[in-house]
Amino acid sequence: MANQPAASNCAVERQRIGEIDVLLVAGVVDMLTAPQLEEAIAAAGKESPRGVIVDLSAVDFLASAGMGILVAARDELPPSVHFAVVADGPATSRPLKLVGIADIVGLHATLDEALAALTA
Amino acid sequence: MSPSGKPCTSTQFARIDAVADPQSAAQIRREFSDWLGRHFTLDATKVSDVVLAVNEAVANAAEYAYVPAEQPGAMHVLADYDGTAATLTVTVTDEGAWRNVDPATTELSRGRGIPLMRALSDHAIVDSSDAGTRVCLQWNRVTAARARA
């Protein structure tokens, strides 16, 4: 990877917290890396968790390609699986709010808030 | 930082005849972001806004401009800073044809590039013709990092 400066770096780590699958995303979510996030969400949904949370706290760039994945996730996950997004900051929660995605998917400033909302 | 043949000064950033594909779009975004950070004093929100809006313009060219063509064509990115007016103007052009997007049939998960560009800039113009597409984004009250050299 060190020899590919042109590639965008994105890491998705999956964590199970109780009945919730948490996807900790770090780095860049753009048109190159959005498929990684899409696959991770689909994989998490197959484990029939009570909910899936995408935590973008460590994301420093989020493009519309990534926002589209978040919106599509709501439709692609089984209806019984709750879905929420964690984001806070000018690179993530601000554009999500500007284009109205915060009105479509549950957006929380912290993982604790999202977990509380999904386990309530 | 800037490889030769790519004019880049404190008031201008240019990538002419770049390949309109996703790899090159990501690279231009990074280089533009570096240029912005080096030459201007902007708060974190404005930096994010400018970089995301420019990314969306470049990504649209990379994703849509040459969809009917077998090979991706060229795109051109030019950022110009006017110190007197304190405005930053970024123009992204291609010679392709953006897919006609009908809002009524657009999937919920797509089509946010242009709304984002409008929301994130002070002034946005998207001008499509048979000859290609030109996106012009402008920000006011942009201050340079240093006094005049």
Interface residues (C-beta under 8 A of the other chain):
Chain A: P5 A6 A7 S8 V28 D30 M31 L32 F61 L62 A63 S64 A65 M67 G68 I69 V71 A72 D75 G89 P90 A91 R94 P95 L98 V99 I101 I104
Chain B: P22 Q23 S24 A25 A26 Q27 R29 A44 T45 V47 S48 D49 V51 L52 N55 E56 A59 A62 E63 E107 L108 S109 R110 R112 G113 P115 L116 A119 L120
